[in-house]
Amino acid sequence: MYKFTGLNLSHLIECEVIQIAHAAHNLLISLDPKNQINIFGGWRLFDESGAVVDEGYEGDEKADRDAYRVHHLLTHVIEQYEIVSPSVLAFVFENQWRLELIDDSDMHECCSITPNIRV
């Protein structure tokens, strides 16, 4: 809704993924010590070779799937973030896996990043 332009997320660099929770309408990634990435919209997870290994989108809570693969981010640290485009924000982890958040709605927020950033 608001796009990813002009974000300063440097406070997330070197934060470790300590918990991942999947709910009916969101994916919540808890970071050390008290930061969170709460995803309501689209997202894609890439492994170190660049292959898409998991993805989600708004409304996929009823998708027919056997498992999620986001658990591969547990205990890994965010090395950097990149605003790929106004509608795509990427986090790169020290294991070289990459999580992209996709602002795919003109009507709803696609994520909130605490402390106090909503996109």
C-alpha positions in Angstrom: 0.0 0.0 0.0 2.7 2.5 1.0 5.6 0.9 -0.9 9.1 0.4 0.3 10.8 3.7 -0.7 12.9 5.5 1.8 13.0 2.8 4.5 15.9 2.7 7.0 16.0 -0.8 8.4 19.6 -0.8 9.6 18.3 -1.7 13.1 17.6 -5.2 11.7 21.1 -5.9 10.6 22.7 -8.6 12.7 19.4 -9.6 14.2 18.9 -13.4 14.6 15.6 -15.1 13.6 14.5 -16.7 16.9 10.9 -17.7 16.0 8.7 -18.1 13.0 4.9 -18.3 13.4 2.4 -19.0 10.6 -1.2 -17.9 11.3 -4.3 -17.8 9.2 -3.6 -14.5 7.6 0.1 -13.7 8.3 3.6 -14.9 8.7 5.4 -13.6 11.8 9.2 -13.6 12.0 10.6 -12.7 15.5 14.1 -11.4 15.6 16.5 -10.9 18.4 16.2 -9.0 20.7 12.7 -7.5 20.2 12.1 -6.8 16.5 9.5 -8.5 14.3 8.6 -8.7 10.7 4.9 -9.4 10.3 4.0 -10.3 6.7 0.4 -9.9 5.5 1.0 -9.9 1.8 3.2 -11.7 -0.7 6.6 -13.2 0.0 9.2 -15.4 -1.6 12.0 -17.4 -0.1 15.2 -18.2 -2.1 17.9 -20.6 -1.2 21.6 -19.9 -1.6 21.5 -20.9 -5.3 18.7 -18.4 -6.0 16.0 -21.0 -6.4 12.5 -20.2 -5.0 11.9 -22.7 -2.2 8.8 -21.3 -0.7 6.3 -18.5 -1.2 3.1 -17.1 0.0 0.6 -14.4 -0.9 -2.4 -12.7 0.6 -5.3 -15.3 0.7 -3.1 -18.4 0.4 -4.0 -19.6 3.9 -6.2 -22.3 2.2 -3.5 -23.3 -0.3 -2.9 -26.9 -0.7 0.6 -27.5 0.5 2.5 -30.1 2.5 4.9 -27.8 4.3 6.4 -24.4 4.6 10.2 -24.0 4.2 10.7 -20.7 6.1 12.0 -22.7 9.0 15.4 -22.6 7.2 15.8 -19.0 8.4 15.7 -20.0 12.1 18.9 -19.1 14.0 20.2 -17.2 11.0 21.2 -13.5 11.1 20.1 -10.8 8.7 23.2 -9.5 6.9 21.6 -6.9 4.7 18.4 -5.6 3.3 17.7 -4.2 -0.2 14.9 -2.2 -1.6 14.7 -4.0 -4.9 11.9 -1.9 -6.2 9.1 0.3 -4.7 7.1 -2.9 -4.2 9.8 -5.5 -3.3 12.0 -5.5 -0.1 14.6 -8.2 0.4 16.4 -9.5 3.4 19.6 -11.5 2.9 20.7 -13.8 5.7 24.2 -15.0 6.5 23.4 -18.4 5.0 22.8 -16.5 1.7 19.1 -17.3 1.8 16.9 -14.4 0.7 13.4 -13.4 1.8 11.5 -11.0 -0.4 8.4 -9.1 0.8 6.1 -8.1 -2.0 3.7 -5.1 -1.6 1.0 -6.6 -3.8 -2.0 -4.6 -2.6 -3.1 -1.0 -3.2 -5.7 -1.3 -0.4 -3.9 -3.1 2.5 -0.6 -3.0 4.3 1.7 -5.9 3.2 3.8 -6.0 6.4 4.7 -4.3 9.6 8.2 -4.2 10.9 8.7 -3.4 14.6 9.5 -1.2 16.1 6.9 1.0 14.4 7.2 0.7 10.6 4.2 -0.2 8.5 4.3 -0.7 4.8 
